[in-house]
Amino acid sequence: MIVRFLLFFLLSCLPACSEDEPVVRVDMSRVESVAPPGTTEAITYAYLPQYSHSVSFERHRRLLEYLRNKTGLSLRQIFPNTFAEHIKMVERGEIDISFTNPFVYISLARLGSEAFARIVEADTGADFQGQVIVRADNPAINRLEDCRGKRLIAVDPNSAGGYLYPMGLFYDHGITREDFQEVAFATGSGGRQEAVVLAVYAGAYDVGTIRKGTLDVVRDKIDLGQIRVLAESRPYPGWVYSARKGFDPVARDKIGKALLGLQLSNHDHAKILSAAGMIDIIPARDEDFRPIRDLITRLHLTEDAQ
């Protein structure tokens, strides 16, 4: 009896809707997603797909973790399948921070991207080179001039070390693209540098053009004794970090400051830099890449080709 009385008393204390109170109708067809409090959209970071996605991920995994911890920003690495796709994604605002070769940077700069840092490598410094490779047992090719009339495979039309720099070298020796029997580009998603080496190794093409350093990446896949470096290009400005047009300048400056803060003398930083194939990161500005623009002009490349 006491329990019933208490229950009745509690129910009578609850507010009730009166007959005069308006009814609120809920339209369940109109639903809006609301982000949980305190969350923000991740900043997208992409490494130009010169190598396979797994190599790109492993090279920059520690670097991304460092940037997240150092800046307090949420960064997410994404993986374009091709050089052209990378450029289009930047144009659509889908890639915020790009790590690219300087040739692709020229295309991104025309879209409003801004260079803010570039890397230093152990073997080439702040610049890098392209290489021309052939099979070691190919008796028909012993100098650049012997490449006339041969089948050439390059990394990508937008590749600096894997196409533009070696073509500048050929041009200096009086050899144009039209002098080759065939000029092909590696296909597929990512891994294009490796694909060029494997194509030459297999004899599918007579000549290949790659970025210097690629042979070390494929060391465990083929017998490097079967590959000969025929020639190397002159050094040109190296890989560069750029932020897309309209990206938050405060976030860009935080990321830039964190990158420039990496020191090889710091044990933890050394692991990050080593994994990414760097020994230092230095400031960059658009003017640093004038030699690339000059080379583009010399080779009579149109903006669409870049």
HELIX and SHEET records of a PDB file:
HELIX    1   1 ILE A    2  CYS A   13  1                                  12    
HELIX    2   2 HIS A   53  THR A   71  1                                  19    
HELIX    3   3 PHE A   83  GLU A   91  1                                   9    
HELIX    4   4 PRO A  102  ARG A  110  1                                   9    
HELIX    5   5 LEU A  144  CYS A  147  5                                   4    
HELIX    6   6 ALA A  160  LEU A  164  3                                   5    
HELIX    7   7 TYR A  165  ASP A  172  1                                   8    
HELIX    8   8 ARG A  177  ASP A  179  5                                   3    
HELIX    9   9 ARG A  192  TYR A  201  1                                  10    
HELIX   10  10 THR A  214  VAL A  217  1                                   4    
HELIX   11  11 LEU A  224  GLN A  226  5                                   3    
HELIX   12  12 PRO A  249  LEU A  260  1                                  12    
HELIX   13  13 HIS A  267  ALA A  275  1                                   9    
HELIX   14  14 ASP A  286  PHE A  289  5                                   4    
HELIX   15  15 ARG A  290  ARG A  298  1                                   9    
HELIX   16  16 GLU A  303  ALA A  305  5                                   3    
SHEET    1   A 6 LEU A  75  ILE A  78  0                                        
SHEET    2   A 6 ILE A  43  TYR A  47  1                                        
SHEET    3   A 6 ILE A  97  THR A 100  1                                        
SHEET    4   A 6 VAL A 240  ALA A 243 -1                                        
SHEET    5   A 6 GLU A 114  VAL A 120 -1                                        
SHEET    6   A 6 ASP A 280  PRO A 283 -1                                        
SHEET    1   B 2 ASP A 127  PHE A 128  0                                        
SHEET    2   B 2 TYR A 236  PRO A 237 -1                                        
SHEET    1   C 5 GLU A 182  PHE A 185  0                                        
SHEET    2   C 5 ARG A 151  ALA A 154  1                                        
SHEET    3   C 5 VAL A 207  ARG A 211  1                                        
SHEET    4   C 5 GLY A 130  ARG A 135 -1                                        
SHEET    5   C 5 ILE A 227  GLU A 232 -1                                        
END                                                                             
